[in-house]
Amino acid sequence: MIATDKIRMSDLSHSFRIETDLADELTPSHTVEQAVEYYLERVPIPDSRSQRWAAISRGYRLDMKTLLRDVPQEDMEWSVLPEVSAGAA
């Protein structure tokens, strides 16, 4: 990956999309988790702070601790989804 690469993030319905290059507020030294936080700060998803979130690319969940410089080029388009868990409420 190079510093001019772009990350595209959206929700599952693609209603809330953002695109940013890695020479702006996010850099190759940021983590996937920081990129997800960046996304959630910019889109109007109600109650987004009360949930845990995951980034999914090509059907696989990205490791939130991975540096953006280590994310393969083909995984630069993500769906940002709330984590779900089964269990008693």
MOVEN-V207460 format. One line per field, one symbol per residue. ss: DSSP state (2 for helix, 1 for strand, 0 for the rest). psi: psi as a letter, one per 30 degrees, with the letter a starting at -180 (. if undefined). burial: + if it has 16 or more other C-alpha atoms within 10 Angstrom, else -. Layout:
ss = ???
psi = ???
burial = ???
This chain:
ss = 00000111110000001111101000100012222222222200000222001111100110000012220022201111110000000
psi = klfglkkkkllefgejklkklggbfklfflleeeeeeeefffkijkhffglkllkkkhgkkkkffkkeffkkefhgjlkjkkklkklk.
burial = ----+++-+++----++--+++---+++-+++++++--++------------++++-----+-+--+++-+----++++++--------
